[in-house]
């Protein structure tokens, strides 16, 4: 049996198990999404996400744009 490598971010609680990101909820994730949704806004020098600073994943701005496109009358 091989040992798994586990790293946990002290800032947000996200875990990397053998290189795969898991959100603090336990769901599999993408480190670029984590960067755009959490690290880039709330991360500090304790953040261990190597994708911190990336904007190639999901962001709150992108999600807001989706919501606005679904309800254009609310944008007036």
mmCIF file of the N, C-alpha and C atoms, coordinates in Angstrom:
data_MODEL
# 
_entry.id   MODEL 
# 
loop_
_atom_site.group_PDB 
_atom_site.id 
_atom_site.type_symbol 
_atom_site.label_atom_id 
_atom_site.label_alt_id 
_atom_site.label_comp_id 
_atom_site.label_asym_id 
_atom_site.label_entity_id 
_atom_site.label_seq_id 
_atom_site.pdbx_PDB_ins_code 
_atom_site.Cartn_x 
_atom_site.Cartn_y 
_atom_site.Cartn_z 
_atom_site.occupancy 
_atom_site.B_iso_or_equiv 
_atom_site.pdbx_formal_charge 
_atom_site.auth_seq_id 
_atom_site.auth_comp_id 
_atom_site.auth_asym_id 
_atom_site.auth_atom_id 
_atom_site.pdbx_PDB_model_num 
ATOM 1   N N  . UNK A 1 1  ? 0.849   -1.180 0.000   1.00 0.00 ? 1  UNK A N  1 
ATOM 2   C CA . UNK A 1 1  ? 0.000   0.000  0.000   1.00 0.00 ? 1  UNK A CA 1 
ATOM 3   C C  . UNK A 1 1  ? 0.893   1.241  0.000   1.00 0.00 ? 1  UNK A C  1 
ATOM 4   N N  . UNK A 1 2  ? 0.594   2.175  -0.895  1.00 0.00 ? 2  UNK A N  1 
ATOM 5   C CA . UNK A 1 2  ? 1.402   3.387  -0.968  1.00 0.00 ? 2  UNK A CA 1 
ATOM 6   C C  . UNK A 1 2  ? 0.800   4.463  -0.068  1.00 0.00 ? 2  UNK A C  1 
ATOM 7   N N  . UNK A 1 3  ? 1.682   5.262  0.481   1.00 0.00 ? 3  UNK A N  1 
ATOM 8   C CA . UNK A 1 3  ? 1.230   6.359  1.332   1.00 0.00 ? 3  UNK A CA 1 
ATOM 9   C C  . UNK A 1 3  ? 0.752   7.512  0.475   1.00 0.00 ? 3  UNK A C  1 
ATOM 10  N N  . UNK A 1 4  ? -0.290  8.166  0.921   1.00 0.00 ? 4  UNK A N  1 
ATOM 11  C CA . UNK A 1 4  ? -0.816  9.332  0.228   1.00 0.00 ? 4  UNK A CA 1 
ATOM 12  C C  . UNK A 1 4  ? -0.192  10.578 0.841   1.00 0.00 ? 4  UNK A C  1 
ATOM 13  N N  . UNK A 1 5  ? 0.070   11.555 -0.016  1.00 0.00 ? 5  UNK A N  1 
ATOM 14  C CA . UNK A 1 5  ? 0.541   12.838 0.488   1.00 0.00 ? 5  UNK A CA 1 
ATOM 15  C C  . UNK A 1 5  ? -0.671  13.748 0.681   1.00 0.00 ? 5  UNK A C  1 
ATOM 16  N N  . UNK A 1 6  ? -0.745  14.365 1.827   1.00 0.00 ? 6  UNK A N  1 
ATOM 17  C CA . UNK A 1 6  ? -1.864  15.234 2.164   1.00 0.00 ? 6  UNK A CA 1 
ATOM 18  C C  . UNK A 1 6  ? -1.318  16.580 2.625   1.00 0.00 ? 6  UNK A C  1 
ATOM 19  N N  . UNK A 1 7  ? -1.852  17.646 2.020   1.00 0.00 ? 7  UNK A N  1 
ATOM 20  C CA . UNK A 1 7  ? -1.526  19.005 2.435   1.00 0.00 ? 7  UNK A CA 1 
ATOM 21  C C  . UNK A 1 7  ? -2.836  19.718 2.706   1.00 0.00 ? 7  UNK A C  1 
ATOM 22  N N  . UNK A 1 8  ? -2.894  20.480 3.788   1.00 0.00 ? 8  UNK A N  1 
ATOM 23  C CA . UNK A 1 8  ? -4.106  21.241 4.116   1.00 0.00 ? 8  UNK A CA 1 
ATOM 24  C C  . UNK A 1 8  ? -3.762  22.711 4.250   1.00 0.00 ? 8  UNK A C  1 
ATOM 25  N N  . UNK A 1 9  ? -4.566  23.538 3.607   1.00 0.00 ? 9  UNK A N  1 
ATOM 26  C CA . UNK A 1 9  ? -4.364  24.977 3.683   1.00 0.00 ? 9  UNK A CA 1 
ATOM 27  C C  . UNK A 1 9  ? -4.831  25.471 5.053   1.00 0.00 ? 9  UNK A C  1 
ATOM 28  N N  . UNK A 1 10 ? -3.956  26.119 5.788   1.00 0.00 ? 10 UNK A N  1 
ATOM 29  C CA . UNK A 1 10 ? -4.364  26.630 7.098   1.00 0.00 ? 10 UNK A CA 1 
ATOM 30  C C  . UNK A 1 10 ? -5.342  27.797 7.001   1.00 0.00 ? 10 UNK A C  1 
ATOM 31  N N  . UNK A 1 11 ? -5.414  28.443 5.847   1.00 0.00 ? 11 UNK A N  1 
ATOM 32  C CA . UNK A 1 11 ? -6.302  29.593 5.662   1.00 0.00 ? 11 UNK A CA 1 
ATOM 33  C C  . UNK A 1 11 ? -7.743  29.167 5.440   1.00 0.00 ? 11 UNK A C  1 
ATOM 34  N N  . UNK A 1 12 ? -7.974  28.230 4.488   1.00 0.00 ? 12 UNK A N  1 
ATOM 35  C CA . UNK A 1 12 ? -9.359  27.891 4.115   1.00 0.00 ? 12 UNK A CA 1 
ATOM 36  C C  . UNK A 1 12 ? -9.760  26.449 4.413   1.00 0.00 ? 12 UNK A C  1 
ATOM 37  N N  . UNK A 1 13 ? -8.796  25.592 4.745   1.00 0.00 ? 13 UNK A N  1 
ATOM 38  C CA . UNK A 1 13 ? -9.124  24.209 5.052   1.00 0.00 ? 13 UNK A CA 1 
ATOM 39  C C  . UNK A 1 13 ? -9.182  23.284 3.857   1.00 0.00 ? 13 UNK A C  1 
ATOM 40  N N  . UNK A 1 14 ? -8.910  23.798 2.665   1.00 0.00 ? 14 UNK A N  1 
ATOM 41  C CA . UNK A 1 14 ? -8.888  22.930 1.486   1.00 0.00 ? 14 UNK A CA 1 
ATOM 42  C C  . UNK A 1 14 ? -7.740  21.940 1.621   1.00 0.00 ? 14 UNK A C  1 
ATOM 43  N N  . UNK A 1 15 ? -7.943  20.745 1.064   1.00 0.00 ? 15 UNK A N  1 
ATOM 44  C CA . UNK A 1 15 ? -6.915  19.693 1.160   1.00 0.00 ? 15 UNK A CA 1 
ATOM 45  C C  . UNK A 1 15 ? -6.519  19.221 -0.224  1.00 0.00 ? 15 UNK A C  1 
ATOM 46  N N  . UNK A 1 16 ? -5.256  18.911 -0.374  1.00 0.00 ? 16 UNK A N  1 
ATOM 47  C CA . UNK A 1 16 ? -4.731  18.267 -1.566  1.00 0.00 ? 16 UNK A CA 1 
ATOM 48  C C  . UNK A 1 16 ? -4.295  16.882 -1.150  1.00 0.00 ? 16 UNK A C  1 
ATOM 49  N N  . UNK A 1 17 ? -4.886  15.868 -1.760  1.00 0.00 ? 17 UNK A N  1 
ATOM 50  C CA . UNK A 1 17 ? -4.535  14.479 -1.479  1.00 0.00 ? 17 UNK A CA 1 
ATOM 51  C C  . UNK A 1 17 ? -3.963  13.915 -2.768  1.00 0.00 ? 17 UNK A C  1 
ATOM 52  N N  . UNK A 1 18 ? -2.685  13.572 -2.716  1.00 0.00 ? 18 UNK A N  1 
ATOM 53  C CA . UNK A 1 18 ? -1.964  13.107 -3.906  1.00 0.00 ? 18 UNK A CA 1 
ATOM 54  C C  . UNK A 1 18 ? -2.159  14.057 -5.086  1.00 0.00 ? 18 UNK A C  1 
ATOM 55  N N  . UNK A 1 19 ? -2.134  15.367 -4.815  1.00 0.00 ? 19 UNK A N  1 
ATOM 56  C CA . UNK A 1 19 ? -2.217  16.372 -5.856  1.00 0.00 ? 19 UNK A CA 1 
ATOM 57  C C  . UNK A 1 19 ? -3.621  16.777 -6.257  1.00 0.00 ? 19 UNK A C  1 
ATOM 58  N N  . UNK A 1 20 ? -4.652  16.054 -5.810  1.00 0.00 ? 20 UNK A N  1 
ATOM 59  C CA . UNK A 1 20 ? -6.044  16.393 -6.136  1.00 0.00 ? 20 UNK A CA 1 
ATOM 60  C C  . UNK A 1 20 ? -6.603  17.297 -5.042  1.00 0.00 ? 20 UNK A C  1 
ATOM 61  N N  . UNK A 1 21 ? -7.157  18.439 -5.448  1.00 0.00 ? 21 UNK A N  1 
ATOM 62  C CA . UNK A 1 21 ? -7.774  19.364 -4.493  1.00 0.00 ? 21 UNK A CA 1 
ATOM 63  C C  . UNK A 1 21 ? -9.120  18.839 -4.044  1.00 0.00 ? 21 UNK A C  1 
ATOM 64  N N  . UNK A 1 22 ? -9.362  18.958 -2.759  1.00 0.00 ? 22 UNK A N  1 
ATOM 65  C CA . UNK A 1 22 ? -10.674 18.698 -2.170  1.00 0.00 ? 22 UNK A CA 1 
ATOM 66  C C  . UNK A 1 22 ? -11.055 19.929 -1.364  1.00 0.00 ? 22 UNK A C  1 
ATOM 67  N N  . UNK A 1 23 ? -12.247 20.481 -1.658  1.00 0.00 ? 23 UNK A N  1 
ATOM 68  C CA . UNK A 1 23 ? -12.730 21.632 -0.899  1.00 0.00 ? 23 UNK A CA 1 
ATOM 69  C C  . UNK A 1 23 ? -12.877 21.233 0.564   1.00 0.00 ? 23 UNK A C  1 
ATOM 70  N N  . UNK A 1 24 ? -13.013 22.196 1.434   1.00 0.00 ? 24 UNK A N  1 
ATOM 71  C CA . UNK A 1 24 ? -13.193 21.896 2.858   1.00 0.00 ? 24 UNK A CA 1 
ATOM 72  C C  . UNK A 1 24 ? -14.466 21.085 3.092   1.00 0.00 ? 24 UNK A C  1 
ATOM 73  N N  . UNK A 1 25 ? -15.384 21.078 2.109   1.00 0.00 ? 25 UNK A N  1 
ATOM 74  C CA . UNK A 1 25 ? -16.614 20.283 2.203   1.00 0.00 ? 25 UNK A CA 1 
ATOM 75  C C  . UNK A 1 25 ? -16.375 18.811 1.877   1.00 0.00 ? 25 UNK A C  1 
ATOM 76  N N  . UNK A 1 26 ? -15.204 18.506 1.286   1.00 0.00 ? 26 UNK A N  1 
ATOM 77  C CA . UNK A 1 26 ? -14.895 17.138 0.876   1.00 0.00 ? 26 UNK A CA 1 
ATOM 78  C C  . UNK A 1 26 ? -15.087 16.898 -0.611  1.00 0.00 ? 26 UNK A C  1 
ATOM 79  N N  . UNK A 1 27 ? -15.710 17.840 -1.314  1.00 0.00 ? 27 UNK A N  1 
ATOM 80  C CA . UNK A 1 27 ? -15.936 17.678 -2.753  1.00 0.00 ? 27 UNK A CA 1 
ATOM 81  C C  . UNK A 1 27 ? -14.637 17.921 -3.527  1.00 0.00 ? 27 UNK A C  1 
ATOM 82  N N  . UNK A 1 28 ? -14.436 17.148 -4.613  1.00 0.00 ? 28 UNK A N  1 
ATOM 83  C CA . UNK A 1 28 ? -13.276 17.376 -5.476  1.00 0.00 ? 28 UNK A CA 1 
ATOM 84  C C  . UNK A 1 28 ? -13.371 18.768 -6.076  1.00 0.00 ? 28 UNK A C  1 
ATOM 85  N N  . UNK A 1 29 ? -12.221 19.385 -6.265  1.00 0.00 ? 29 UNK A N  1 
ATOM 86  C CA . UNK A 1 29 ? -12.228 20.731 -6.809  1.00 0.00 ? 29 UNK A CA 1 
ATOM 87  C C  . UNK A 1 29 ? -11.072 20.970 -7.760  1.00 0.00 ? 29 UNK A C  1 
ATOM 88  N N  . UNK A 1 30 ? -11.063 22.159 -8.321  1.00 0.00 ? 30 UNK A N  1 
ATOM 89  C CA . UNK A 1 30 ? -10.020 22.610 -9.227  1.00 0.00 ? 30 UNK A CA 1 
ATOM 90  C C  . UNK A 1 30 ? -9.298  23.764 -8.537  1.00 0.00 ? 30 UNK A C  1 
ATOM 91  N N  . UNK A 1 31 ? -7.965  23.718 -8.443  1.00 0.00 ? 31 UNK A N  1 
ATOM 92  C CA . UNK A 1 31 ? -7.245  24.777 -7.735  1.00 0.00 ? 31 UNK A CA 1 
ATOM 93  C C  . UNK A 1 31 ? -7.392  26.156 -8.377  1.00 0.00 ? 31 UNK A C  1 
ATOM 94  N N  . UNK A 1 32 ? -7.688  26.212 -9.683  1.00 0.00 ? 32 UNK A N  1 
ATOM 95  C CA . UNK A 1 32 ? -7.912  27.506 -10.333 1.00 0.00 ? 32 UNK A CA 1 
ATOM 96  C C  . UNK A 1 32 ? -9.249  28.096 -9.883  1.00 0.00 ? 32 UNK A C  1 
ATOM 97  N N  . UNK A 1 33 ? -10.269 27.246 -9.699  1.00 0.00 ? 33 UNK A N  1 
ATOM 98  C CA . UNK A 1 33 ? -11.554 27.710 -9.164  1.00 0.00 ? 33 UNK A CA 1 
ATOM 99  C C  . UNK A 1 33 ? -11.379 28.182 -7.725  1.00 0.00 ? 33 UNK A C  1 
ATOM 100 N N  . UNK A 1 34 ? -10.642 27.424 -6.941  1.00 0.00 ? 34 UNK A N  1 
ATOM 101 C CA . UNK A 1 34 ? -10.381 27.816 -5.550  1.00 0.00 ? 34 UNK A CA 1 
ATOM 102 C C  . UNK A 1 34 ? -9.694  29.175 -5.512  1.00 0.00 ? 34 UNK A C  1 
ATOM 103 N N  . UNK A 1 35 ? -8.748  29.381 -6.411  1.00 0.00 ? 35 UNK A N  1 
ATOM 104 C CA . UNK A 1 35 ? -8.048  30.671 -6.469  1.00 0.00 ? 35 UNK A CA 1 
ATOM 105 C C  . UNK A 1 35 ? -9.026  31.800 -6.764  1.00 0.00 ? 35 UNK A C  1 
ATOM 106 N N  . UNK A 1 36 ? -9.863  31.626 -7.785  1.00 0.00 ? 36 UNK A N  1 
ATOM 107 C CA . UNK A 1 36 ? -10.784 32.674 -8.189  1.00 0.00 ? 36 UNK A CA 1 
ATOM 108 C C  . UNK A 1 36 ? -11.891 32.952 -7.199  1.00 0.00 ? 36 UNK A C  1 
ATOM 109 N N  . UNK A 1 37 ? -12.310 31.926 -6.465  1.00 0.00 ? 37 UNK A N  1 
ATOM 110 C CA . UNK A 1 37 ? -13.429 32.082 -5.538  1.00 0.00 ? 37 UNK A CA 1 
ATOM 111 C C  . UNK A 1 37 ? -12.992 32.390 -4.114  1.00 0.00 ? 37 UNK A C  1 
ATOM 112 N N  . UNK A 1 38 ? -11.780 31.984 -3.746  1.00 0.00 ? 38 UNK A N  1 
ATOM 113 C CA . UNK A 1 38 ? -11.354 32.134 -2.350  1.00 0.00 ? 38 UNK A CA 1 
ATOM 114 C C  . UNK A 1 38 ? -9.991  32.811 -2.225  1.00 0.00 ? 38 UNK A C  1 
ATOM 115 N N  . UNK A 1 39 ? -8.973  32.181 -2.744  1.00 0.00 ? 39 UNK A N  1 
ATOM 116 C CA . UNK A 1 39 ? -7.590  32.603 -2.479  1.00 0.00 ? 39 UNK A CA 1 
ATOM 117 C C  . UNK A 1 39 ? -7.277  34.020 -2.931  1.00 0.00 ? 39 UNK A C  1 
ATOM 118 N N  . UNK A 1 40 ? -7.726  34.390 -4.120  1.00 0.00 ? 40 UNK A N  1 
ATOM 119 C CA . UNK A 1 40 ? -7.372  35.704 -4.654  1.00 0.00 ? 40 UNK A CA 1 
ATOM 120 C C  . UNK A 1 40 ? -7.990  36.838 -3.856  1.00 0.00 ? 40 UNK A C  1 
ATOM 121 N N  . UNK A 1 41 ? -9.106  36.574 -3.186  1.00 0.00 ? 41 UNK A N  1 
ATOM 122 C CA . UNK A 1 41 ? -9.785  37.603 -2.396  1.00 0.00 ? 41 UNK A CA 1 
ATOM 123 C C  . UNK A 1 41 ? -9.431  37.500 -0.912  1.00 0.00 ? 41 UNK A C  1 
ATOM 124 N N  . UNK A 1 42 ? -9.347  36.271 -0.412  1.00 0.00 ? 42 UNK A N  1 
ATOM 125 C CA . UNK A 1 42 ? -9.205  36.072 1.030   1.00 0.00 ? 42 UNK A CA 1 
ATOM 126 C C  . UNK A 1 42 ? -7.876  35.465 1.451   1.00 0.00 ? 42 UNK A C  1 
ATOM 127 N N  . UNK A 1 43 ? -7.110  34.985 0.488   1.00 0.00 ? 43 UNK A N  1 
ATOM 128 C CA . UNK A 1 43 ? -5.843  34.335 0.810   1.00 0.00 ? 43 UNK A CA 1 
ATOM 129 C C  . UNK A 1 43 ? -4.821  35.318 1.363   1.00 0.00 ? 43 UNK A C  1 
ATOM 130 N N  . UNK A 1 44 ? -3.895  34.770 2.093   1.00 0.00 ? 44 UNK A N  1 
ATOM 131 C CA . UNK A 1 44 ? -2.792  35.576 2.608   1.00 0.00 ? 44 UNK A CA 1 
ATOM 132 C C  . UNK A 1 44 ? -1.525  34.746 2.475   1.00 0.00 ? 44 UNK A C  1 
ATOM 133 N N  . UNK A 1 45 ? -0.486  35.091 3.204   1.00 0.00 ? 45 UNK A N  1 
ATOM 134 C CA . UNK A 1 45 ? 0.777   34.367 3.057   1.00 0.00 ? 45 UNK A CA 1 
ATOM 135 C C  . UNK A 1 45 ? 0.720   32.938 3.593   1.00 0.00 ? 45 UNK A C  1 
ATOM 136 N N  . UNK A 1 46 ? -0.369  32.553 4.267   1.00 0.00 ? 46 UNK A N  1 
ATOM 137 C CA . UNK A 1 46 ? -0.506  31.170 4.727   1.00 0.00 ? 46 UNK A CA 1 
ATOM 138 C C  . UNK A 1 46 ? -1.186  30.280 3.685   1.00 0.00 ? 46 UNK A C  1 
ATOM 139 N N  . UNK A 1 47 ? -1.752  30.885 2.648   1.00 0.00 ? 47 UNK A N  1 
ATOM 140 C CA . UNK A 1 47 ? -2.437  30.143 1.576   1.00 0.00 ? 47 UNK A CA 1 
ATOM 141 C C  . UNK A 1 47 ? -1.417  29.255 0.847   1.00 0.00 ? 47 UNK A C  1 
ATOM 142 N N  . UNK A 1 48 ? -1.762  27.970 0.663   1.00 0.00 ? 48 UNK A N  1 
ATOM 143 C CA . UNK A 1 48 ? -0.831  27.041 0.007   1.00 0.00 ? 48 UNK A CA 1 
ATOM 144 C C  . UNK A 1 48 ? -1.224  26.713 -1.431  1.00 0.00 ? 48 UNK A C  1 
ATOM 145 N N  . UNK A 1 49 ? -2.296  27.320 -1.929  1.00 0.00 ? 49 UNK A N  1 
ATOM 146 C CA . UNK A 1 49 ? -2.732  27.040 -3.301  1.00 0.00 ? 49 UNK A CA 1 
ATOM 147 C C  . UNK A 1 49 ? -1.714  27.612 -4.277  1.00 0.00 ? 49 UNK A C  1 
ATOM 148 N N  . UNK A 1 50 ? -1.069  26.739 -5.031  1.00 0.00 ? 50 UNK A N  1 
ATOM 149 C CA . UNK A 1 50 ? -0.068  27.195 -5.994  1.00 0.00 ? 50 UNK A CA 1 
ATOM 150 C C  . UNK A 1 50 ? -0.688  27.950 -7.163  1.00 0.00 ? 50 UNK A C  1 
ATOM 151 N N  . UNK A 1 51 ? -2.008  27.897 -7.299  1.00 0.00 ? 51 UNK A N  1 
ATOM 152 C CA . UNK A 1 51 ? -2.687  28.622 -8.373  1.00 0.00 ? 51 UNK A CA 1 
ATOM 153 C C  . UNK A 1 51 ? -3.202  29.981 -7.899  1.00 0.00 ? 51 UNK A C  1 
ATOM 154 N N  . UNK A 1 52 ? -2.898  30.370 -6.671  1.00 0.00 ? 52 UNK A N  1 
ATOM 155 C CA . UNK A 1 52 ? -3.310  31.680 -6.170  1.00 0.00 ? 52 UNK A CA 1 
ATOM 156 C C  . UNK A 1 52 ? -2.818  32.746 -7.144  1.00 0.00 ? 52 UNK A C  1 
ATOM 157 N N  . UNK A 1 53 ? -3.712  33.654 -7.503  1.00 0.00 ? 53 UNK A N  1 
ATOM 158 C CA . UNK A 1 53 ? -3.397  34.679 -8.491  1.00 0.00 ? 53 UNK A CA 1 
ATOM 159 C C  . UNK A 1 53 ? -3.956  34.359 -9.867  1.00 0.00 ? 53 UNK A C  1 
ATOM 160 N N  . UNK A 1 54 ? -4.288  33.100 -10.101 1.00 0.00 ? 54 UNK A N  1 
ATOM 161 C CA . UNK A 1 54 ? -4.847  32.684 -11.386 1.00 0.00 ? 54 UNK A CA 1 
ATOM 162 C C  . UNK A 1 54 ? -6.293  33.172 -11.512 1.00 0.00 ? 54 UNK A C  1 
ATOM 163 N N  . UNK A 1 55 ? -6.664  33.596 -12.703 1.00 0.00 ? 55 UNK A N  1 
ATOM 164 C CA . UNK A 1 55 ? -8.054  33.947 -12.963 1.00 0.00 ? 55 UNK A CA 1 
ATOM 165 C C  . UNK A 1 55 ? -8.637  33.081 -14.081 1.00 0.00 ? 55 UNK A C  1 
ATOM 166 N N  . UNK A 1 56 ? -8.018  31.923 -14.304 1.00 0.00 ? 56 UNK A N  1 
ATOM 167 C CA . UNK A 1 56 ? -8.481  31.046 -15.382 1.00 0.00 ? 56 UNK A CA 1 
ATOM 168 C C  . UNK A 1 56 ? -9.614  30.124 -14.952 1.00 0.00 ? 56 UNK A C  1 
ATOM 169 N N  . UNK A 1 57 ? -9.915  30.089 -13.658 1.00 0.00 ? 57 UNK A N  1 
ATOM 170 C CA . UNK A 1 57 ? -11.012 29.253 -13.171 1.00 0.00 ? 57 UNK A CA 1 
ATOM 171 C C  . UNK A 1 57 ? -12.261 30.083 -12.926 1.00 0.00 ? 57 UNK A C  1 
ATOM 172 N N  . UNK A 1 58 ? -13.140 29.556 -12.119 1.00 0.00 ? 58 UNK A N  1 
ATOM 173 C CA . UNK A 1 58 ? -14.385 30.232 -11.770 1.00 0.00 ? 58 UNK A CA 1 
ATOM 174 C C  . UNK A 1 58 ? -14.083 31.426 -10.864 1.00 0.00 ? 58 UNK A C  1 
ATOM 175 N N  . UNK A 1 59 ? -14.905 32.463 -10.979 1.00 0.00 ? 59 UNK A N  1 
ATOM 176 C CA . UNK A 1 59 ? -14.771 33.639 -10.116 1.00 0.00 ? 59 UNK A CA 1 
ATOM 177 C C  . UNK A 1 59 ? -16.162 34.096 -9.704  1.00 0.00 ? 59 UNK A C  1 
ATOM 178 N N  . UNK A 1 60 ? -16.229 34.921 -8.669  1.00 0.00 ? 60 UNK A N  1 
ATOM 179 C CA . UNK A 1 60 ? -17.521 35.463 -8.256  1.00 0.00 ? 60 UNK A CA 1 
ATOM 180 C C  . UNK A 1 60 ? -18.068 36.393 -9.332  1.00 0.00 ? 60 UNK A C  1 
ATOM 181 N N  . UNK A 1 61 ? -17.192 37.102 -10.030 1.00 0.00 ? 61 UNK A N  1 
ATOM 182 C CA . UNK A 1 61 ? -17.633 37.984 -11.095 1.00 0.00 ? 61 UNK A CA 1 
ATOM 183 C C  . UNK A 1 61 ? -18.292 37.179 -12.222 1.00 0.00 ? 61 UNK A C  1 
ATOM 184 N N  . UNK A 1 62 ? -17.711 36.039 -12.557 1.00 0.00 ? 62 UNK A N  1 
ATOM 185 C CA . UNK A 1 62 ? -18.279 35.177 -13.602 1.00 0.00 ? 62 UNK A CA 1 
ATOM 186 C C  . UNK A 1 62 ? -19.646 34.664 -13.164 1.00 0.00 ? 62 UNK A C  1 
ATOM 187 N N  . UNK A 1 63 ? -19.740 34.217 -11.912 1.00 0.00 ? 63 UNK A N  1 
ATOM 188 C CA . UNK A 1 63 ? -21.025 33.713 -11.410 1.00 0.00 ? 63 UNK A CA 1 
ATOM 189 C C  . UNK A 1 63 ? -22.085 34.811 -11.403 1.00 0.00 ? 63 UNK A C  1 
ATOM 190 N N  . UNK A 1 64 ? -21.691 36.028 -11.025 1.00 0.00 ? 64 UNK A N  1 
ATOM 191 C CA . UNK A 1 64 ? -22.629 37.140 -11.034 1.00 0.00 ? 64 UNK A CA 1 
ATOM 192 C C  . UNK A 1 64 ? -23.106 37.423 -12.455 1.00 0.00 ? 64 UNK A C  1 
ATOM 193 N N  . UNK A 1 65 ? -22.201 37.353 -13.424 1.00 0.00 ? 65 UNK A N  1 
ATOM 194 C CA . UNK A 1 65 ? -22.573 37.544 -14.818 1.00 0.00 ? 65 UNK A CA 1 
ATOM 195 C C  . UNK A 1 65 ? -23.592 36.524 -15.288 1.00 0.00 ? 65 UNK A C  1 
ATOM 196 N N  . UNK A 1 66 ? -23.432 35.276 -14.862 1.00 0.00 ? 66 UNK A N  1 
ATOM 197 C CA . UNK A 1 66 ? -24.400 34.223 -15.213 1.00 0.00 ? 66 UNK A CA 1 
ATOM 198 C C  . UNK A 1 66 ? -25.762 34.551 -14.616 1.00 0.00 ? 66 UNK A C  1 
ATOM 199 N N  . UNK A 1 67 ? -25.788 34.941 -13.348 1.00 0.00 ? 67 UNK A N  1 
ATOM 200 C CA . UNK A 1 67 ? -27.061 35.282 -12.703 1.00 0.00 ? 67 UNK A CA 1 
ATOM 201 C C  . UNK A 1 67 ? -27.728 36.470 -13.384 1.00 0.00 ? 67 UNK A C  1 
ATOM 202 N N  . UNK A 1 68 ? -26.929 37.470 -13.737 1.00 0.00 ? 68 UNK A N  1 
ATOM 203 C CA . UNK A 1 68 ? -27.501 38.641 -14.410 1.00 0.00 ? 68 UNK A CA 1 
ATOM 204 C C  . UNK A 1 68 ? -28.053 38.286 -15.780 1.00 0.00 ? 68 UNK A C  1 
ATOM 205 N N  . UNK A 1 69 ? -27.400 37.369 -16.482 1.00 0.00 ? 69 UNK A N  1 
ATOM 206 C CA . UNK A 1 69 ? -27.905 36.974 -17.805 1.00 0.00 ? 69 UNK A CA 1 
ATOM 207 C C  . UNK A 1 69 ? -29.211 36.178 -17.690 1.00 0.00 ? 69 UNK A C  1 
ATOM 208 N N  . UNK A 1 70 ? -29.422 35.525 -16.561 1.00 0.00 ? 70 UNK A N  1 
ATOM 209 C CA . UNK A 1 70 ? -30.654 34.768 -16.351 1.00 0.00 ? 70 UNK A CA 1 
ATOM 210 C C  . UNK A 1 70 ? -31.820 35.682 -15.938 1.00 0.00 ? 70 UNK A C  1 
ATOM 211 N N  . UNK A 1 71 ? -31.499 36.838 -15.388 1.00 0.00 ? 71 UNK A N  1 
ATOM 212 C CA . UNK A 1 71 ? -32.526 37.789 -14.919 1.00 0.00 ? 71 UNK A CA 1 
ATOM 213 C C  . UNK A 1 71 ? -32.208 39.180 -15.438 1.00 0.00 ? 71 UNK A C  1 
ATOM 214 N N  . UNK A 1 72 ? -32.252 39.420 -16.755 1.00 0.00 ? 72 UNK A N  1 
ATOM 215 C CA . UNK A 1 72 ? -31.860 40.720 -17.290 1.00 0.00 ? 72 UNK A CA 1 
ATOM 216 C C  . UNK A 1 72 ? -32.715 41.874 -16.773 1.00 0.00 ? 72 UNK A C  1 
ATOM 217 N N  . UNK A 1 73 ? -33.980 41.620 -16.439 1.00 0.00 ? 73 UNK A N  1 
ATOM 218 C CA . UNK A 1 73 ? -34.841 42.698 -15.949 1.00 0.00 ? 73 UNK A CA 1 
ATOM 219 C C  . UNK A 1 73 ? -34.389 43.209 -14.575 1.00 0.00 ? 73 UNK A C  1 
ATOM 220 N N  . UNK A 1 74 ? -33.658 42.395 -13.832 1.00 0.00 ? 74 UNK A N  1 
ATOM 221 C CA . UNK A 1 74 ? -33.154 42.806 -12.521 1.00 0.00 ? 74 UNK A CA 1 
ATOM 222 C C  . UNK A 1 74 ? -31.913 43.674 -12.626 1.00 0.00 ? 74 UNK A C  1 
ATOM 223 N N  . UNK A 1 75 ? -31.366 43.826 -13.820 1.00 0.00 ? 75 UNK A N  1 
ATOM 224 C CA . UNK A 1 75 ? -30.122 44.585 -14.010 1.00 0.00 ? 75 UNK A CA 1 
ATOM 225 C C  . UNK A 1 75 ? -30.368 46.059 -14.291 1.00 0.00 ? 75 UNK A C  1 
ATOM 226 N N  . UNK A 1 76 ? -31.610 46.467 -14.353 1.00 0.00 ? 76 UNK A N  1 
ATOM 227 C CA . UNK A 1 76 ? -31.924 47.856 -14.712 1.00 0.00 ? 76 UNK A CA 1 
ATOM 228 C C  . UNK A 1 76 ? -31.838 48.764 -13.517 1.00 0.00 ? 76 UNK A C  1 
# 
